Amino acid sequence: MRPDEARKQSGTAGEKIPAQGARWRMPVAERPRFIQLETVTKCNARCPFCPQNEIVRDPARMPEATWRKIVDDTRGWGVTYRPFLTNEPFVDNRIPEIVRYIKQNDPTARVEFNTNGELVSEKLGAALLEAGVDIMRFSIDGFSAATYEPSRVGIAYAKVLERTVRFLEMWDQGGHRDRVFTEVRMIEVPENAHEVQAYREFWGPRCSDVVITSLYQWPWTGQRPEDVVLKPCLKVLDEMFFYTNGKATLCCWDVHEKAVIGDVNGQSVQEIWEGYAARCLRAVLDDGRRDLIHLCSRCNAYQEFDFGKFAARG
């Protein structure tokens, strides 16, 4: 759940088995609204701020039976599927097929991508639009090669610019503006801060929205024990995350399988969502005790978010 969505919540929890004495009552959904699938473990970039190159997982490619089961288990739920995790989605050449399968006979399903844009050729772009993609987010962290390429190592800015512009032209000229949401986003850092205005002026007319965001820290990337944020978490309220091997984790930032809560090869998605492991971890987070969960004990996400409206009553 994003912070803007959390602020709209009434503050009434949906958790069936609340934690006794917990300081917060977070509104856990009855079933996931967002599902991320790591269909491959690879990326075409070597960004210094991302731990993607540390992933050692078998298999490197999610079996067809696994991703189909996740989708079949959740048909009709109104899920937004994100066929990526800590990887570039379009390294996987099956993506148009996966999108078509997700959208097949399920008018409630939505498909969303975050991409660096380099692999979005005209052919792939056309296939995605035809298959029924709903949201395309392009992460372009700069408005020049000088600011972009040091952070997106291995990717040429000129190629990203050309392919993103071309996709947005196809999206606009093909009449997809009302059906497909497009976003171009930049992580603002000191090196590119002077380009923010030009970035907005260039991309604003070409897409649905432009977002300038801040750089965040992945868990276990230098945080000390005393840096732990003793607050609840929004990630666990309506999102699920699956690795290529079918295991589900508590959080999309869990690169190294520190908080596995189930395995879809032997359980249904609903069983994992309502399972003992997930409920126990949510209860600990409801009490703000991230320090008791290995993964969360080095995470400072949402440290500025005001959880006051979710405080336990009585």
Helices and strands as residue ranges (DSSP letters): H 3-6, E 34-37, G 51-54, H 64-73, E 80-82, G 89-91, H 95-103, E 110-115, H 122-131, E 135-139, H 145-148, H 157-173, E 181-188, G 193-195, H 196-203, G 204-206, E 209-214, G 225-227, E 239-242, E 247-249, E 260-263, H 269-273, H 276-286, G 290-292, G 296-298, G 308-310
